[in-house]
Amino acid sequence: MKTVKLVLAAAILTGAPGLALAQGCSYGKQQSAQMSCAPGTTLNAETGTCVPVTG
């Protein structure tokens, strides 16, 4: 009976980190950088920079 308890405890301790990682596996999925440009400029999607508004 002591061996069964030892094996069960070892299995739980071995599996716990994997379960914890599975719960926190959303790194980078909900994070996004947002950029805002100064007044009078707009974001150029191709270059990723702010350019003056003309017209």
TORMIKE-710622 format. One record per residue: residue number from 0; x, y, z negated of N, C-alpha, C, O in turn. Coordinates in nm, 4 decimals. Layout:
<pts>
{NUM {X Y Z} {X Y Z} {X Y Z} {X Y Z}}
...
</pts>
This chain:
<pts>
{0 {0.0819 -0.1190 0.0000} {0.0000 0.0000 0.0000} {0.0868 0.1262 0.0000} {0.0509 0.2280 0.0592}}
{1 {0.2007 0.1172 -0.0671} {0.2906 0.2313 -0.0725} {0.3473 0.2607 0.0661} {0.3659 0.3769 0.1023}}
{2 {0.3747 0.1562 0.1434} {0.4276 0.1730 0.2786} {0.3238 0.2386 0.3688} {0.3584 0.3231 0.4514}}
{3 {0.1985 0.2013 0.3541} {0.0914 0.2592 0.4352} {0.0794 0.4088 0.4078} {0.0646 0.4879 0.5010}}
{4 {0.0855 0.4472 0.2831} {0.0777 0.5881 0.2473} {0.1973 0.6647 0.3034} {0.1830 0.7773 0.3511}}
{5 {0.3135 0.6038 0.2975} {0.4340 0.6670 0.3486} {0.4254 0.6859 0.4998} {0.4608 0.7921 0.5511}}
{6 {0.3793 0.5849 0.5707} {0.3658 0.5940 0.7163} {0.2600 0.6981 0.7533} {0.2800 0.7754 0.8469}}
{7 {0.1490 0.7009 0.6818} {0.0435 0.7986 0.7080} {0.0939 0.9412 0.6835} {0.0671 1.0309 0.7634}}
{8 {0.1659 0.9621 0.5749} {0.2212 1.0949 0.5448} {0.3224 1.1364 0.6515} {0.3249 1.2526 0.6921}}
{9 {0.4046 1.0443 0.6966} {0.5028 1.0748 0.8008} {0.4332 1.1109 0.9321} {0.4768 1.2019 1.0025}}
{10 {0.3255 1.0399 0.9649} {0.2520 1.0692 1.0884} {0.1874 1.2070 1.0829} {0.1881 1.2799 1.1821}}
{11 {0.1324 1.2425 0.9691} {0.0697 1.3739 0.9542} {0.1741 1.4844 0.9649} {0.1531 1.5846 1.0333}}
{12 {0.2862 1.4654 0.8968} {0.3915 1.5670 0.9009} {0.4555 1.5788 1.0391} {0.5033 1.6858 1.0767}}
{13 {0.4563 1.4706 1.1134} {0.5120 1.4735 1.2484} {0.4170 1.5430 1.3455} {0.4624 1.6147 1.4347}}
{14 {0.2873 1.5232 1.3300} {0.1902 1.5796 1.4227} {0.1507 1.7227 1.3935} {0.1037 1.7923 1.4835}}
{15 {0.1679 1.7690 1.2714} {0.1230 1.9029 1.2331} {0.1873 2.0151 1.3153} {0.1147 2.1050 1.3578}}
{16 {0.3177 2.0157 1.3401} {0.3761 2.1241 1.4202} {0.3203 2.1298 1.5626} {0.3025 2.2382 1.6180}}
{17 {0.2933 2.0156 1.6205} {0.2357 2.0122 1.7552} {0.0976 2.0750 1.7587} {0.0644 2.1465 1.8532}}
{18 {0.0178 2.0495 1.6578} {-0.1152 2.1093 1.6514} {-0.1060 2.2600 1.6305} {-0.1853 2.3356 1.6866}}
{19 {-0.0120 2.3026 1.5521} {0.0054 2.4456 1.5285} {0.0478 2.5170 1.6574} {0.0010 2.6273 1.6853}}
{20 {0.1349 2.4553 1.7346} {0.1781 2.5152 1.8601} {0.0637 2.5199 1.9611} {0.0527 2.6157 2.0376}}
{21 {-0.0203 2.4188 1.9620} {-0.1324 2.4158 2.0557} {-0.2316 2.5277 2.0258} {-0.2935 2.5808 2.1181}}
{22 {-0.2476 2.5638 1.9015} {-0.3395 2.6712 1.8651} {-0.2857 2.8074 1.9072} {-0.3642 2.8964 1.9401}}
{23 {-0.1558 2.8257 1.9068} {-0.0971 2.9551 1.9371} {-0.0351 2.9607 2.0749} {0.0617 3.0338 2.0955}}
{24 {-0.0874 2.8866 2.1683} {-0.0271 2.8753 2.3003} {-0.0845 2.9779 2.3980} {-0.0957 2.9491 2.5171}}
{25 {-0.1202 3.0942 2.3512} {-0.1764 3.1947 2.4407} {-0.0789 3.3088 2.4638} {-0.1201 3.4176 2.5040}}
{26 {0.0488 3.2863 2.4392} {0.1483 3.3920 2.4552} {0.1525 3.4395 2.6002} {0.1691 3.3593 2.6921}}
{27 {0.1379 3.5667 2.6195} {0.1461 3.6239 2.7522} {0.0175 3.6212 2.8312} {0.0094 3.6870 2.9349}}
{28 {-0.0809 3.5501 2.7883} {-0.2056 3.5398 2.8633} {-0.2982 3.6575 2.8366} {-0.3742 3.6976 2.9248}}
{29 {-0.2927 3.7127 2.7174} {-0.3807 3.8227 2.6841} {-0.3047 3.9541 2.6726} {-0.3635 4.0583 2.6438}}
{30 {-0.1777 3.9488 2.6947} {-0.0979 4.0697 2.6836} {-0.0772 4.1277 2.8232} {-0.0358 4.0569 2.9150}}
{31 {-0.1053 4.2530 2.8382} {-0.0786 4.3176 2.9658} {-0.0308 4.4599 2.9391} {-0.0786 4.5279 2.8483}}
{32 {0.0621 4.5014 3.0186} {0.1133 4.6370 3.0050} {0.0209 4.7321 3.0795} {-0.0231 4.7031 3.1908}}
{33 {-0.0073 4.8430 3.0189} {-0.0890 4.9429 3.0847} {-0.0066 5.0696 3.0987} {0.0590 5.1141 3.0045}}
{34 {-0.0112 5.1258 3.2163} {0.0659 5.2452 3.2429} {-0.0295 5.3585 3.2760} {-0.1267 5.3390 3.3489}}
{35 {-0.0028 5.4746 3.2238} {-0.0820 5.5912 3.2600} {0.0126 5.6966 3.3152} {0.1266 5.7103 3.2708}}
{36 {-0.0372 5.7696 3.4119} {0.0437 5.8738 3.4748} {0.0034 6.0101 3.4220} {-0.1068 6.0290 3.3706}}
{37 {0.0936 6.1030 3.4357} {0.0689 6.2410 3.3926} {-0.0406 6.3034 3.4795} {-0.0644 6.2588 3.5918}}
{38 {-0.1055 6.4049 3.4280} {-0.2068 6.4745 3.5091} {-0.1464 6.5254 3.6401} {-0.0354 6.5786 3.6427}}
{39 {-0.2214 6.5079 3.7474} {-0.1734 6.5509 3.8783} {-0.0945 6.4446 3.9516} {-0.0459 6.4681 4.0622}}
{40 {-0.0814 6.3266 3.8902} {-0.0124 6.2152 3.9556} {-0.1006 6.0912 3.9488} {-0.1933 6.0833 3.8682}}
{41 {-0.0703 5.9963 4.0335} {-0.1432 5.8698 4.0361} {-0.0445 5.7553 4.0510} {0.0687 5.7754 4.0950}}
{42 {-0.0869 5.6371 4.0149} {0.0017 5.5208 4.0195} {0.0083 5.4638 4.1602} {-0.0947 5.4357 4.2215}}
{43 {0.1283 5.4471 4.2103} {0.1507 5.3818 4.3383} {0.1667 5.2323 4.3087} {0.2638 5.1916 4.2449}}
{44 {0.0719 5.1513 4.3547} {0.0707 5.0085 4.3223} {0.1897 4.9342 4.3831} {0.2371 4.8359 4.3262}}
{45 {0.2377 4.9806 4.4975} {0.3498 4.9116 4.5629} {0.4801 4.9283 4.4870} {0.5557 4.8327 4.4697}}
{46 {0.5058 5.0507 4.4418} {0.6337 5.0773 4.3753} {0.6229 5.0723 4.2234} {0.7235 5.0575 4.1540}}
{47 {0.4988 5.0848 4.1710} {0.4803 5.0842 4.0270} {0.5228 5.2141 3.9607} {0.5511 5.2175 3.8410}}
{48 {0.5271 5.3211 4.0393} {0.5667 5.4519 3.9852} {0.4541 5.5525 4.0041} {0.3612 5.5301 4.0817}}
{49 {0.4640 5.6621 3.9329} {0.3666 5.7706 3.9470} {0.4109 5.8638 4.0576} {0.5273 5.9032 4.0647}}
{50 {0.3172 5.8984 4.1433} {0.3470 5.9897 4.2538} {0.2507 6.1075 4.2495} {0.1370 6.0923 4.2049}}
{51 {0.2939 6.2237 4.2947} {0.2070 6.3406 4.2938} {0.0858 6.3202 4.3846} {0.0958 6.2597 4.4913}}
{52 {-0.0283 6.3718 4.3401} {-0.1504 6.3650 4.4201} {-0.1449 6.4775 4.5233} {-0.1199 6.5929 4.4883}}
{53 {-0.1678 6.4446 4.6486} {-0.1686 6.5460 4.7531} {-0.3094 6.5630 4.8053} {-0.3862 6.4672 4.8139}}
{54 {-0.3423 6.6860 4.8401} {-0.4727 6.7132 4.9003} {-0.5693 6.7750 4.8126} {-0.6821 6.8018 4.8542}}
</pts>
